């Protein structure tokens, strides 16, 4: 039990003295869990959860409430606490839209959306609206597809851009496989969106594919 651990090494005391960065993943989880079971401490439950990811703890970003509740000692209340912490982390990392991030290249887009997209098991296609200064004024999820493809129509992509008087747009989506080379469908969608954007006067400035450890920019590769 946690009470049998020296006070200075107990997760909460350790956080107070060393800061959150000084705690292991299992220790951080134990603080969220607060209590364990009759046979397992909160720290042991946290370690069980960490061990379930086979050395790829980033996958916890995609865990569901049903999966959490399958762990002995984790009920709906504890699962909600963990999911809330995960969602807060995603929102902090993706930054506040009100800060009007200026886009000067693909790296800003990747940094902005990587936390939300890089570890997903399905494709998510996002339209990003830009003003005349190349600042993000809004973004929205246009399509959530299967492991194989996202179905995207120019109507859905440009509808909000027209309503918000966007000067230009860029689109971004992930490849669950981790590979970032564009598929034939990616190339086809990019061509259709580029043609539609030129027709209505809201140009498509880039299409960025995000993978687990890299990205592909149609603009950088001179495909736009």
N, C-alpha and C positions, 0 to 999 in steps of 0.2 A: 504494500500500500504506500501511497505517496507520503503519508505521515511518518513512515519509517525511514524516509530519505532525510539526510541532514537538512535542516531548515534552509541553509544557504543554497542548496542544490534543488530545492523544490521549485517547480516551474514559475509560479507567481513571484516568489522571492528573487529568483534568478532574473526575471524580467525587470523587476524594480531596481536591481543592482547593476545589471549588465545591459539592459535594453533589449527590445524584442529581437534585434538582429543576432543576439548572442544565444538564442534558443534554437534547438533542433526542431525539425518539422513535427516530430511526435510531441515535443514539449508544448509547442504552440497549439496543437490540436487538443492537448489535454486541458489547456486553459479554456478553450471553447467548450469542451465537453463537460467541464466542471466536476462531474462525479463519475465514478465507474460503477461496476456491479459488485456483487458479494464476493466474487472470485477474481475480478480483474480491476485494477486501478484505472483511473482516467488516463494515466501515462501509458499503461499497457494497451488500452483500447486505441490510443493515438498511434502507438507503434504498430498495432495490427493493421490499422488503416494505411499507414505508410507502406508496410510490407506488401500490401495487396496490389501495389502499382508496379512491382518488379523493376525497381530502380528508375522508373520514369514518373516521378512524383507530379510532374506538370500535368499529367492526365487527370488529376483531381479536379481540374478546371471544368471537366465535362461530366463529372459524376452527377447522378440523378438522386432525388430524394428516395426513390425506391431502392436503389443500390445501397445507399447509406443505411437505410432501415434494415437491410439484410444482415448487417453486422450485429452480432450479439452484444447488447448493451447500448446500442444506438437506436433511439426511438425517434418519432416525428419531431419532437421538440429539439433534441440535439442535432438532428439532421438539418433543421431549419437554421440553427445557429451557424453551422458550418457553411451551408449554401449562402447565407447572408454575407459571411466574411469573404467567401470567394467572389461574390458579385461586387462587393465593395472594392476588392483588389482590382478587378477588371476595370471598374469605372475610374478608379484613380489612375491606373496605368494608361488608359485611353485618353485621359485629360478632359478638361471641361471645354465644351464647344464654345462657351461664351468668351473664351480667351482668343477666339479668332486666329487659329493657327494658320500661318502663311505657308503655302506650298511652293517651294522652289525646286523640288526634285522628288523622286520616288521615295527617298529615305524617310522624309517626313511622313508620308502616307503609311509606309510600312511600320514606323514607330507608333503611329497613331492607332492602327488597327491590328497589330500583331497579337496583342493580348486576347482579342476577341476571336481571331480567325485561325491562328497557326495550329491549334490543337483540336479543332473541330473534326468530327467524324463524318460530317456532311458538308457539301458546298454551300456557301452563303455568298450571295452576290449583292454588293452595296454600291449605291449611287451617291457620289459626293458632289455637292453643289458649291461652286466657287463664285466669288464676286470679282469685280474688275481688278482688284489687287491680288488676286489668286489666294484669297483667304477663304477658309471653310465657313460657309454660312449655315449649312445643314447637311445631314446625310440620312439615308434611310435604307433599310434592307428591302431589296426589290424581289429577291427570290431565294428560297431555301430548297436546294435540290437533293438528289440522292448522292450516293458515293460516286456516281458516274458522270452526272451532268446537272447543270442548272439551266432552266428554261427561262430565257430572258427576251422580252419584247420591247422594242424602242418606245412604245406607248407608255409602258410602266416606268421606264427610265426617265423620260423627258416630261412626264405629266407634272411632277412636283417642281422640276426645274423651271418650267414655264410659269407656274403659279408663284414661285419665289423670285422670279426675275433674275435667275442665275445668269452670269456672263459666260460661264463655261462649266463643264462637268468633267469628272474623271470617274472611272469605275474600278472597283477592286473586288476580287474574290479569292477564295482559298482553294488549294488542292489537298484534300485529305490524305492523299498518298505521300505528301511531302515533296514530291517532285514539282518543279515550277515551269517546266517547258509547256508552252501552250498546246492544247489539243486542237484538232480541226474545228471543233465547235467553238472554242475560244476565239480562233482566228475569224470564223464566220460571224460571230456575235460582234466582235470588234469592228469589222467592216460595216455591218448593218448600222451600228450605233454611230459610227463616224459619218456615214452617208446621211443619216437622219439628222444628226447635229448640224452638219453643214447646211442642210436644207432649211432648217428652222432658225439658224443663226445662233445656236448654242453649241459651239464646237466641243467634241470629245478630245480632251488634251492628253489623256493617258488611260491605259488599262493595265492594272498591276495585279499580278498573281502572287499570292503569298503562300509559301510553304513553311515547313517546320524550321528550316535553317537558311532560307534565302528567299529571293523574289525574282520575278521577271517583269520588266517594264517594256511595253510595246513601244513607247516613245524612245527609250534608251536604245532599243534594238532597231530603231528606224523603221518600225512597222506601222507608224502613225505619222 
